[in-house]
């Protein structure tokens, strides 16, 4: 009987060691992921800063060469601007993931919509074969807009036990409890009733 008890204790110690090893391994992996995200954020910030620099040079060159802007210069300026906007949204996505460890699908749909709209804005309609490309872009934009609408409609909050649309952040408090949020009061009728 003593041998069986010893084996049971050995298994418990072994399971505990395995769990500790798993915890250490998960911490190492999490730290590596965080380091990769931070490197990506730094590189993306550098790309956005360089793109803003190139955009300023482009605008200076366009205004210096032309007293009246032609359509190609305007479309080029819009294209640069939308690329910078996409870069900023990507930075926001990475920052949001690093801080909350949650992926916001709405940001990706917004990025795809911006990219598709940019493509339509800079599209040269004089080329042959653009009809199919326009139809494809229209379908993509419609699908992305529908997905964005569905995700926004599904973004509900629970107030007083019922699901309600979230018109603004004040109307839908966070579901996570923090120390500075007041705790709900107990029903006084229940606490005032005498117990037998």
N, C-alpha and C positions, 0 to 999 in steps of 0.2 A: 504494500500500500504506500509506503514511503517513496518508492521509485516512481509511482504514478503521479504523486503530488509534486515531485521534483520536475517531472516532464511538463506538467501543467504550468508550473511557475516559469520554466524555461521558455515555453511558447509565449507566455505573456510578456516576458522581457524581450524576446525576439520581435514580437509584434510592435512593441513600444519603440525599439531601435529602428525598425523599418519605417514607422510613422515619422520619427525624428529625421531620418535620412530623406524621406519624401519632402518634409517641410523645408529642410535645408536646400534641397534640389530646386524646389519651387521658388524659394527666395532668390537663388542664383539666377534662374531663368527669368524671373521678373526683373531683376536688376539689369540683366543683359538686354531685355526688351526695352526697358526705360532708357538705357544708354543709346540704343539704336534709334529710338524715337527722338532723343535729344540731338543726336548727330543729324538726323533727317531734318529736324526743325532748324538747326543752324545752317545747313546747306540750302534749304528752301528759303530761308531769310536772305541769304546771300544772293540767290537767284532773283528774288523779288527786288532787292535793292539794285542789282545790276540791270534788271529790266526797267525799273523806274529811271535809272541813269540813261539808258538807251532811249527811252521814251522822251525824256527832256531834250536829248541831242536831236532826236527826230523832229520834235516840235520846233526847236530853234532853227534847224536846217530848212524845214518847210516854210516857216514864216520869213526867213531871211531870203529865200529864193523866189517866193511868190508873193506878189502884192494881193492877188486874189486867189483864194484856195480853190483848187479843182477837186472833183469828187474823189479821185484816187487818194489824195492827201488826207481828206476828211475820213475816208474809210480806213486808211492806214492808222490814223490817230485813234479811231474807235477800236480797231483791232488790238492795238497796243494796250489801250485802257482795259479792255475786257480780259486780256491775258494777265494783266496785273491783278485784276479783281479775282480771277480764278486762283492765282497764286496766294492771295491773301485769304481766300476761303479755305484753301488747302492747309495753310498755316493754322487757321482757326480750328480746323478739324483735328489736326495732330495735337494742338494744345488742349482741346476739349477731351480727347482720348487720354492724354497723359494725366490730366487732372481728375477726370471722373471714371476712367476705365470703361466708358460706354461709347458706342458708336452711334452717332446721330444720323439716321438714314436721310433725313430731310436735307442735310447739308450736301450729301452726295447727289441727290436729285437736283438741288439748286445749282450745283457745279455743272451737272450735265446739261441743264437748261441754259445756263450762261454760255457753255461751249457750243451748243447747237445754235443758239441765237447769234453768237459771234460768227459762226460759219455762214449763216444766212446773210448777215450784214455785209460780209466781205466777199460774198459769192458774185462772180462775174456772170451776168445773165446773157452775155453775148456769145458764149461758147455753146457748141452743139452738145447734146447729151445732158444738159443741165436740168431738163424736165424731170427725169427719173431721180436725180439727186435732190431736187426740190420736193418731190413727192415723198421720198424717203425721209428727208429732214422734217417735213410736216408731220409725218406719222410718228417720228421719234419725239418731236416736241409735244404732240397731242398725248402720247403715252406717258411722257414724263410729267406733264401738267396734270393728267388724270391721277397718276400715282401720288403726286404731291398733294392734290386735293383730298384723296382718300386717306393719306397719312395724317393730314391736318384734321380731318373729320374724326378720325379714330383717336386723336389726342384728346381724350376725355379725362375728367377728374371726378372724384367721388366727393360730394358735399352732402352732409347729413344722410349718408347711406344710399344716395341715388347718384347715378351717373349723369353728369351734366357736361355740356360743351364748355370749354375753357375760353371765355371771351378775352380775359387778360390774366396776368400773373397774380394780381391781387385777389381775383375772384376764386382762384384755385390755389389754396396753400399747398406747400410741399407736404408730401405724405410721410417724409422722414421726420422723426421727432428730434428736436435739438434741445439743448438745455435752456435756451432763452424763449422757447415756445411755451405758452401756458398750457398746463395739463387740463383736460376736460373735467368739468365738475360732475360729481356723481349726482344722480337723481335724488333730490331731497326727500321725495315722498317715500322712497324705499328706505332711506336711512332713518326717517322719523318714525317708521312703523315699529311698534313694540314687538319684540321677539318672545316667543314662549319657551 
